[in-house]
Amino acid sequence: MSHLAEKLNTLLSDYQIFYQNLRGFHWNIQGRNFFELHAKFEELYTDAAVKVDEVAERILTIGGTPLHSFQDYLDQTQVDVVKNVHNGESAVKSISATLSHLINLEKEIKEEASSAGDDGTEDLMSDFIDEQEKTLWMYNAWLK
C-alpha cells in the first residue's frame, strides 16, 4: 500500500474515533447549553460519517484498502478516545483539539498528494480543510 493510502488510513481511523466521541457528546451533554450543543454535535457527527465514507472511497480509488475494524482504528488513531463527558465546555475543547489535529494531518496529506500528482486526494483535503478551519474558528469563538 502506498504511503499516501497509509496516511489516509490514519485519517480514516481518526475520523472514526472522532465520530464516536461526537456521538458520546451528543448523547451525554447536560446543562444550560444542552439544546444548542446537542444539535451542533449531531451536525458534526453526521458530517464526520460522510467524511469517513469519502476517505475510505479515496483509499480504494488510489489502490489501497481502507481499514474497517474498530481494533484497526484504535491501533492506528492519533485521536484520544473520550468518555463520559457531560460538560459543554469540555466537549467543545475536545472537539477543537481534534479539529486542529485533523486539519494538520489533512495539510500533510494534501502536500504529499500534491507531490505525488494525486489531484483527487489534494482536492478532497482542500475541501475538508476549508470547511474545518471555519468550524474550528466557530468552536473556539464559543469557548471565549
C-alpha positions as a Markdown table, in Angstrom:
| # | Residue | x | y | z |
|---|---|---|---|---|
| 1 | Met | 0.0 | 0.0 | 0.0 |
| 2 | Ser | 1.3 | 3.4 | -0.8 |
| 3 | His | 2.4 | 5.8 | 1.9 |
| 4 | Leu | -0.5 | 8.1 | 0.9 |
| 5 | Ala | -3.0 | 5.4 | 1.4 |
| 6 | Glu | -1.4 | 4.7 | 4.8 |
| 7 | Lys | -1.8 | 8.3 | 5.8 |
| 8 | Leu | -5.4 | 8.3 | 4.6 |
| 9 | Asn | -6.0 | 5.2 | 6.7 |
| 10 | Thr | -4.7 | 7.1 | 9.7 |
| 11 | Leu | -7.1 | 9.9 | 8.8 |
| 12 | Leu | -9.9 | 7.4 | 8.5 |
| 13 | Ser | -9.1 | 6.0 | 11.9 |
| 14 | Asp | -9.0 | 9.5 | 13.4 |
| 15 | Tyr | -12.4 | 10.2 | 11.9 |
| 16 | Gln | -13.9 | 7.0 | 13.2 |
| 17 | Ile | -12.8 | 7.8 | 16.8 |
| 18 | Phe | -13.9 | 11.5 | 16.4 |
| 19 | Tyr | -17.3 | 10.2 | 15.2 |
| 20 | Gln | -17.7 | 8.0 | 18.3 |
| 21 | Asn | -16.6 | 10.8 | 20.6 |
| 22 | Leu | -19.1 | 13.2 | 19.0 |
| 23 | Arg | -21.9 | 10.6 | 19.4 |
| 24 | Gly | -21.0 | 10.4 | 23.1 |
| 25 | Phe | -21.0 | 14.2 | 23.5 |
| 26 | His | -24.4 | 14.3 | 21.7 |
| 27 | Trp | -25.9 | 11.6 | 24.0 |
| 28 | Asn | -24.4 | 12.8 | 27.2 |
| 29 | Ile | -24.4 | 16.6 | 27.1 |
| 30 | Gln | -26.1 | 18.3 | 30.0 |
| 31 | Gly | -26.5 | 21.9 | 31.2 |
| 32 | Arg | -27.8 | 25.2 | 30.0 |
| 33 | Asn | -26.4 | 24.8 | 26.5 |
| 34 | Phe | -28.0 | 21.4 | 26.1 |
| 35 | Phe | -30.3 | 22.3 | 23.2 |
| 36 | Glu | -27.6 | 24.3 | 21.3 |
| 37 | Leu | -24.8 | 21.7 | 21.7 |
| 38 | His | -27.0 | 18.6 | 21.3 |
| 39 | Ala | -27.9 | 19.9 | 17.8 |
| 40 | Lys | -24.4 | 21.0 | 16.9 |
| 41 | Phe | -22.9 | 17.7 | 17.9 |
| 42 | Glu | -25.4 | 15.9 | 15.7 |
| 43 | Glu | -24.3 | 18.1 | 12.8 |
| 44 | Leu | -20.7 | 17.3 | 13.5 |
| 45 | Tyr | -21.1 | 13.5 | 13.7 |
| 46 | Thr | -23.3 | 13.5 | 10.6 |
| 47 | Asp | -20.5 | 15.4 | 8.7 |
| 48 | Ala | -17.9 | 13.0 | 10.2 |
| 49 | Ala | -19.8 | 10.0 | 8.9 |
| 50 | Val | -19.8 | 11.5 | 5.4 |
| 51 | Lys | -16.1 | 12.2 | 5.6 |
| 52 | Val | -15.4 | 8.6 | 6.8 |
| 53 | Asp | -17.0 | 7.3 | 3.6 |
| 54 | Glu | -15.2 | 9.8 | 1.4 |
| 55 | Val | -11.8 | 9.0 | 2.8 |
| 56 | Ala | -12.4 | 5.2 | 2.6 |
| 57 | Glu | -13.5 | 5.6 | -1.1 |
| 58 | Arg | -10.4 | 7.7 | -1.8 |
| 59 | Ile | -8.2 | 5.0 | -0.4 |
| 60 | Leu | -9.9 | 2.5 | -2.7 |
| 61 | Thr | -9.6 | 4.8 | -5.6 |
| 62 | Ile | -5.8 | 5.1 | -5.2 |
| 63 | Gly | -5.4 | 1.3 | -4.9 |
| 64 | Gly | -5.4 | 0.9 | -1.1 |
| 65 | Thr | -7.6 | -1.0 | 1.3 |
| 66 | Pro | -9.4 | 1.0 | 3.9 |
| 67 | Leu | -9.2 | -0.1 | 7.5 |
| 68 | His | -12.6 | -1.4 | 8.6 |
| 69 | Ser | -12.4 | -2.8 | 12.1 |
| 70 | Phe | -12.6 | -0.8 | 15.3 |
| 71 | Gln | -9.5 | -2.5 | 16.6 |
| 72 | Asp | -7.6 | -1.3 | 13.5 |
| 73 | Tyr | -8.9 | 2.2 | 14.1 |
| 74 | Leu | -7.8 | 2.1 | 17.8 |
| 75 | Asp | -4.4 | 0.8 | 16.8 |
| 76 | Gln | -4.0 | 3.5 | 14.1 |
| 77 | Thr | -5.7 | 6.6 | 15.5 |
| 78 | Gln | -3.9 | 9.6 | 16.9 |
| 79 | Val | -7.2 | 10.9 | 18.5 |
| 80 | Asp | -7.9 | 10.2 | 22.1 |
| 81 | Val | -11.0 | 8.2 | 23.0 |
| 82 | Val | -13.1 | 10.4 | 25.2 |
| 83 | Lys | -15.7 | 9.0 | 27.6 |
| 84 | Asn | -18.4 | 10.3 | 29.9 |
| 85 | Val | -18.2 | 14.0 | 29.0 |
| 86 | His | -21.4 | 15.8 | 30.2 |
| 87 | Asn | -20.0 | 19.4 | 30.3 |
| 88 | Gly | -20.3 | 21.5 | 27.2 |
| 89 | Glu | -17.0 | 23.3 | 27.6 |
| 90 | Ser | -15.1 | 20.1 | 28.0 |
| 91 | Ala | -16.8 | 18.6 | 24.9 |
| 92 | Val | -16.1 | 21.7 | 22.8 |
| 93 | Lys | -12.4 | 21.8 | 24.0 |
| 94 | Ser | -12.0 | 18.2 | 22.9 |
| 95 | Ile | -13.7 | 19.0 | 19.5 |
| 96 | Ser | -11.4 | 22.0 | 18.9 |
| 97 | Ala | -8.3 | 19.9 | 19.7 |
| 98 | Thr | -9.4 | 17.1 | 17.4 |
| 99 | Leu | -10.3 | 19.5 | 14.6 |
| 100 | Ser | -6.8 | 21.1 | 14.9 |
| 101 | His | -5.2 | 17.7 | 14.7 |
| 102 | Leu | -7.4 | 16.7 | 11.7 |
| 103 | Ile | -6.5 | 19.9 | 9.8 |
| 104 | Asn | -2.8 | 19.4 | 10.4 |
| 105 | Leu | -3.0 | 15.8 | 9.2 |
| 106 | Glu | -5.1 | 16.8 | 6.2 |
| 107 | Lys | -2.5 | 19.5 | 5.3 |
| 108 | Glu | 0.3 | 16.9 | 5.4 |
| 109 | Ile | -1.8 | 14.6 | 3.2 |
| 110 | Lys | -2.6 | 17.4 | 0.8 |
| 111 | Glu | 1.1 | 18.3 | 0.5 |
| 112 | Glu | 2.1 | 14.6 | -0.1 |
| 113 | Ala | -0.8 | 14.2 | -2.6 |
| 114 | Ser | 0.4 | 17.4 | -4.5 |
| 115 | Ser | 4.0 | 16.0 | -4.7 |
| 116 | Ala | 2.6 | 12.7 | -6.0 |
| 117 | Gly | 0.4 | 14.4 | -8.6 |
| 118 | Asp | -2.7 | 13.0 | -6.9 |
| 119 | Asp | -5.1 | 15.8 | -7.7 |
| 120 | Gly | -8.2 | 14.0 | -6.3 |
| 121 | Thr | -6.7 | 13.5 | -2.9 |
| 122 | Glu | -5.3 | 17.0 | -2.9 |
| 123 | Asp | -8.8 | 18.4 | -3.8 |
| 124 | Leu | -10.5 | 16.3 | -1.1 |
| 125 | Met | -8.1 | 17.5 | 1.6 |
| 126 | Ser | -8.5 | 21.1 | 0.4 |
| 127 | Asp | -12.3 | 20.8 | 0.8 |
| 128 | Phe | -12.0 | 19.3 | 4.2 |
| 129 | Ile | -9.5 | 21.9 | 5.4 |
| 130 | Asp | -11.6 | 24.9 | 4.1 |
| 131 | Glu | -14.7 | 23.7 | 5.9 |
| 132 | Gln | -13.0 | 22.6 | 9.1 |
| 133 | Glu | -10.9 | 25.8 | 9.6 |
| 134 | Lys | -14.2 | 27.7 | 9.7 |
| 135 | Thr | -15.8 | 25.2 | 12.1 |
| 136 | Leu | -12.7 | 25.4 | 14.3 |
| 137 | Trp | -12.9 | 29.2 | 14.4 |
| 138 | Met | -16.6 | 29.0 | 15.4 |
| 139 | Tyr | -16.0 | 26.5 | 18.2 |
| 140 | Asn | -13.0 | 28.5 | 19.5 |
| 141 | Ala | -15.2 | 31.6 | 19.5 |
| 142 | Trp | -17.8 | 29.7 | 21.5 |
| 143 | Leu | -15.1 | 28.9 | 24.1 |
| 144 | Lys | -14.3 | 32.6 | 24.6 |
